[in-house]
Amino acid sequence: DFIAACVEKGIKIHSVAENISTDTPAGMFMVNCLLSVNQYAVDNIRSLVKGGLNTMAKSGLKATGSVYGYERSDDKSLKVVESESVVVSKIFKLYSEHKSLGKVAESLSRQKIETRRGKPFSRMTIKNILNNKTYAGRIVHNGMETKGIHKPIVSTRMWNRCNQMLSG
């Protein structure tokens, strides 16, 4: 850690506000106590945030990240973005017909359909969309899967069909 590295190199740290110095045993003890309290605070906050994210997921809310085809509502739920949901549906339909990520990417490119960032859809982006259970109305967080409270963009049947083709 930073304090140990400084002490090892002979660098002394003096805190005027707390009247602590690393050049005495008592000062080193106080520094280590303050570092331990700080670490506890960080770990506690991490635990609270993780618990909150898990609670959101159990409630059917997507806890983290952005999903093409959806935007976050004021109540933290996902709301369908119609123009993007049409593209998501098209991706699933094209893949179910052609069974090729490349052909889906080519078709979207020919139609001048781009991502939110104005870039062509890559094969990896298309694969990530096809693998994302959010589009079938599911929420996955830390290995836990629940029914989302958002409107699905594709049917569970279509999602399953495309994923069987992807993995087979």
C-alpha positions in Angstrom: 0.0 0.0 0.0 1.0 3.7 -0.4 1.9 4.3 3.3 4.1 1.2 3.6 5.8 2.1 0.3 6.6 5.6 1.6 7.9 4.3 4.9 10.0 1.7 3.1 11.6 4.5 1.1 12.2 6.6 4.1 9.5 9.1 3.2 7.7 10.5 6.3 4.2 11.6 6.2 2.9 14.3 8.5 -0.7 15.3 8.9 -1.2 18.7 10.3 -5.0 18.4 10.6 -4.8 15.2 12.7 -1.4 15.8 14.3 -0.2 12.4 13.1 3.3 11.6 11.8 4.7 8.3 10.5 8.0 8.8 12.2 6.8 7.6 15.5 5.3 4.2 16.5 2.2 5.9 17.8 1.8 7.9 14.6 2.2 4.7 12.5 -0.5 3.0 14.7 -2.9 5.9 14.1 -2.2 5.8 10.4 -2.9 2.1 10.3 -6.1 2.6 12.3 -7.3 5.3 10.0 -6.5 3.1 6.9 -8.5 0.2 8.5 -11.5 2.4 9.2 -11.3 3.7 5.6 -11.2 0.1 4.2 -14.2 -0.8 6.4 -16.1 2.1 5.0 -15.3 1.2 1.4 -16.2 -2.5 2.0 -19.5 -1.5 3.7 -20.5 0.8 0.8 -19.6 -1.9 -1.7 -21.8 -4.3 0.2 -24.7 -1.9 0.3 -24.5 -1.1 -3.4 -24.3 -4.8 -4.3 -27.3 -5.5 -2.1 -29.3 -2.7 -3.7 -28.4 -4.0 -7.2 -29.5 -7.5 -6.2 -32.8 -6.2 -4.8 -33.5 -4.3 -8.1 -32.8 -7.4 -10.1 -35.1 -9.5 -7.9 -37.8 -6.9 -8.4 -37.5 -7.3 -12.2 -35.5 -4.1 -12.8 -32.3 -4.1 -14.8 -29.8 -3.0 -12.3 -26.9 -1.9 -14.5 -26.0 -1.0 -18.0 -27.7 0.3 -21.1 -29.6 -1.9 -23.5 -30.1 -1.0 -27.1 -33.9 -0.8 -27.7 -34.7 0.5 -24.2 -34.2 3.6 -22.1 -34.6 4.0 -18.4 -37.8 5.5 -17.1 -37.9 7.8 -14.0 -39.0 4.7 -12.0 -35.8 2.9 -13.1 -37.7 0.5 -15.3 -36.9 -0.1 -18.9 -39.1 1.6 -21.5 -39.1 0.5 -25.1 -37.5 2.9 -27.7 -39.7 2.2 -30.7 -37.2 3.1 -33.4 -34.6 0.8 -31.8 -37.0 -2.0 -31.0 -37.8 -2.3 -34.7 -34.1 -2.9 -35.3 -33.8 -5.4 -32.5 -36.8 -7.3 -33.9 -35.3 -7.2 -37.4 -32.0 -8.6 -36.1 -33.8 -11.6 -34.5 -35.9 -12.1 -37.6 -32.9 -11.9 -40.0 -30.8 -14.2 -37.9 -33.6 -16.8 -37.7 -33.9 -16.7 -41.5 -30.2 -16.6 -42.5 -28.5 -18.3 -39.5 -25.5 -16.0 -40.1 -24.2 -13.0 -38.1 -22.4 -11.8 -41.2 -25.5 -11.8 -43.3 -27.4 -9.9 -40.6 -24.6 -7.3 -40.4 -24.6 -6.9 -44.2 -28.4 -6.6 -44.4 -28.4 -3.8 -41.7 -25.5 -2.1 -43.4 -27.3 -2.1 -46.8 -30.3 -0.6 -45.1 -28.0 2.1 -43.5 -29.1 1.0 -40.0 -26.6 2.0 -37.4 -26.0 1.7 -33.6 -26.7 4.6 -31.2 -23.1 5.8 -31.8 -23.7 6.0 -35.6 -21.5 2.9 -36.4 -22.5 -0.1 -38.4 -23.6 -3.1 -36.4 -20.7 -5.5 -36.0 -21.1 -9.3 -35.9 -20.2 -9.2 -32.1 -22.8 -6.5 -31.4 -25.4 -8.6 -33.2 -24.4 -11.7 -31.3 -24.6 -9.8 -28.0 -28.1 -8.6 -28.8 -29.1 -12.2 -29.8 -27.7 -13.5 -26.4 -29.3 -10.8 -24.3 -32.3 -12.2 -22.3 -33.5 -8.7 -21.6 -35.1 -8.7 -25.1 -37.3 -11.7 -24.1 -38.4 -10.0 -20.9 -35.9 -11.5 -18.5 -33.4 -9.9 -16.1 -30.1 -11.6 -15.4 -27.8 -10.2 -12.6 -25.0 -12.1 -10.9 -26.2 -15.4 -12.3 -29.7 -14.8 -11.0 -32.5 -14.7 -13.6 -35.9 -13.2 -13.0 -38.9 -12.0 -15.0 -38.4 -8.4 -15.9 -41.2 -5.8 -15.4 -40.3 -4.3 -18.8 -42.0 -5.1 -22.1 -40.2 -7.8 -24.1 -39.2 -6.9 -27.7 -39.1 -10.5 -28.9 -41.0 -13.6 -27.8 -39.3 -16.2 -25.6 -39.8 -18.6 -28.5 -37.9 -16.4 -31.0 -35.2 -15.7 -28.4 -34.8 -19.5 -27.7 -34.8 -20.3 -31.4 -32.0 -17.8 -32.2 -30.0 -18.9 -29.2 -30.3 -22.6 -30.2 -29.0 -21.7 -33.7 -26.2 -19.6 -32.2 -24.9 -22.4 -29.9 -25.6 -25.3 -32.4 
